């Protein structure tokens, strides 16, 4: 049995909505960082970690109730390709949590507010496809064994938990295979909660084609899964996906989609204009459809989170 209280339930008992942060990489780029690198935002851990702290702080000040760490693409295997040994790699992974916790605690000490919860730190556990750095997190058919995925994720999960994350963010998961492996690994850390969020093919299914109904039912089977939903998805899919999930789970539904532009995984570039629909304009609709954790993913900013917070506070 889990001894620690579910951190998401603890907040939702007192507040109607948990506001998540937005994109980390977008903000780092706006500060002049070059993320054209297989390590992506994890590269900044090596070069300018204080900037990661600052981005977290900016999101807290904008109204975020939860920071997602810069560990999405921080893996032992990825750092090894840069000549970084395992011990140092694990310390860097832990540092992502420490930076977010430091920003949270500094913010909370300076601006304690009775009308909002003390923010959570969610440790990002990105998919195997993120490490491949070829857009596989939007396809999901890796062609590797469960054991390969288990070995890949275990060390990072353990490091993030040891660093003191409040919850794990199992995010941008494109396949039911990887979701099942991650849930099985949670059993090795019985006092840990996680949310499970998928990348989508459309409003009915995740990237590799599994129906959202099956994903919701998978989440139902494990008490360590504190919320289930989607991220890094187009805005147009979100409301329908929430409805699909709500029909098959009582778990809180989490959504943090992209800005509305389209990502090309081959060129690693974004195209098109941001949608006329925004996080701010859609957040009420998503809440009414059943979402209880709402934020932004790629190409969103503190201004977007501030706008969402402004509708709720």
Buried (B, 14 or more C-beta within 10 A) or exposed (E): EEEEEBBBEBBBEEBEBBBBBBBBBBBBBEEEBEBEBBBBBBBBBBEBBEBBBBBBBBBBBBBBBBBBBBBBBBBBBBBEEEEBEEEEBBBBBBBBBBBBBBBBEBBBEEEEEEEBBEBBBBBBBBBBBBBBBBBBBBBBEBEBEEEEBBEBBBBBBBBBBEBEBBBBBBBBBBBBBBBBBBBBBBEEBEEBBBBBBBBBBBBBBBBBBBBBBBBBEBBBEBEBBBBBBBBBBBBBBBBBBBBBBBEBBEBBBBBBBBBBBEBEBEEEEBEEEBBEBBBBBBBEEBBEBBBBBBBBBBBBBBEBBBBBBEBBE
